[in-house]
């Protein structure tokens, strides 16, 4: 099938094909989160803690408002997660230099160790899946993911990919 014909056929997906894609996302996410979930369960944390640790590790010094925007959670929900992580010595909150009202977030050594443990299995899983699928499939997968994001999330994702926050 030519690239043009294959692209054309993708425009006319059946409900069953779409349902299979949705189910594929559910099962992939379940597999993607299973190893970290087991670690988190053992220390009474949840996925929100993992996400916070991940993005703080990705952009050390990020302020709380930026993390709120990235995670898309309520301020109350994020404050509960951050309070636990700070009290447990995994995250450090520092007063902003330019604006004393801002709080900037950093992982401690313990926080970095936990984030690494949580992410190792996911990186290995992504690496293996990408290798099996090949570079064209990886590029297509990224395009599908980006197409599913609303414009603001796509902008945040692009900034993170380029090393910004």
N, C-alpha and C positions, 0 to 999 in steps of 0.2 A: 504494500500500500504506500503510495507517495506521501511525502510530508504534508502536502497541501490537502490531500484527501483525508489523511488521519486527523489533521487539525480541524477540518470541516466536520468530521464525524464526532469530534469532541463537543461540538456546539449542540448536538442533539442527543444528549445523554438521557437514558430512560430513568424513570423513578427508581427502578431496581438498581441501576448502576450508581445512582446518587446515594441510595440507601446503603449500598455496599461500601461506598467511600466514607459515609458517616460512621458506619460500624467499624471500618478499618481504623478511623481516627480514635474511636473509643478504645478499641483493643490495643492499639499502639500506645496510647497514653497510659493505659493500665500497665502494660509491660514496661514502659519507660519509667514509671514511678514506683514500681514494685520494690526494687532494691533500696532506694532511699526511704521508702515507707517503712521497711523493716527496721532500718537503723533508727529512724525517728520514733517509731513505736517504743523502742527500748529506752528512750530517754524522755518520753512524754511530750514530744513536739509533733507538729503537724506540717503539712505541705506549705503553709503560710510562712513558717519559720525557715524552711528550706529556700523558698523564693526570696525572702529577705536576705538571707545569708548569701545566696548566689549573686544578687544584684549589688550588694554592698561590696562583695569581693571583686566584682567586675569593675566597679567605679569607687574605689576608696575615697572617702571624703564627701561622698554624695550627701546632699542635705535631705532632711526628712520629707520636705514637700516634693522633691524630685522622686524619691522612692514611692511616695503616695501616688504620683502620676503614673509611674511605671507599673506598679502592682494593681492599680485600679480598685483599691479597697477603701473602706471608710477610715477616717482618721482614728476613730475609736478602736477599730480592729487592728490597725497598724500599731497603735500605741500599746495595746495588750501584748502583741508579738514582740515589739522592741523592748518593752519593760522586762519581759522574761529573759530575752537574750542578753540584755545589759546586766540584770541581776545575777544571771548565771555566768557572767564573765566572758561571754562570747563576742559581744559588740561593745564598742566604746563610743560614747556620744561626746563630742567636743563642741564647745561654744565657737561660733563663727568669728573670724578675725575682723572681717569687714562689717558684719552685721551680728551684733551680740545676741539677737533674737533667734538666729539660725542655729540649728544643731546639725553637725556634720558627723557622719557615721563611718566607723572603721571596724574591721574585724580584729580581734585580739589574736594571739597565737593559737589559743584554744579554738576560737571561732574559725580561723583559717584551716586548722586541722579537721574540724567537723565538716566544713564546706567541701574540702578536698575529698574526704571519705564519701560524702553524699554524691558528689559529682563524678567520682572515678568510674563507677559502674555505668553511669549514663554516657560518659564520653566513650567508653569502650563499646557500648551498645551502638552508639551513633557511628563510630568509626567502622565497626563491622558491617553495619547496614549500608553505609555509604560505599564501602569497598565492594560489597555484593551487588549493589545496584548500578554502580558505575557513574562516571562524571556527568553524563547527560541526564540521567535520572535524578541525580543530586541537584543539578541546576533546575530541573523541572519541579522537583519537590519544593525547593526554595521559592520558586515563582508561585506555586499554588499556595503556600503558606502566606506569602506576602499579599496575594490577591484576596485572601480571607481576612486580612487586617483592615481596620478602618484607617483612614489617612493619618490620623494623629499617632496611632500605634505603629504604623509603617515608618513614620518619621523617627520615632523613638528607637525602633529596631535598627533602622539604617544608621542612626547616630551611634548606637552601641557597637554595631559592626565596624564602624570607622574609628572606634576607640574613644568616642565621646560619651557623655552621659546625658 
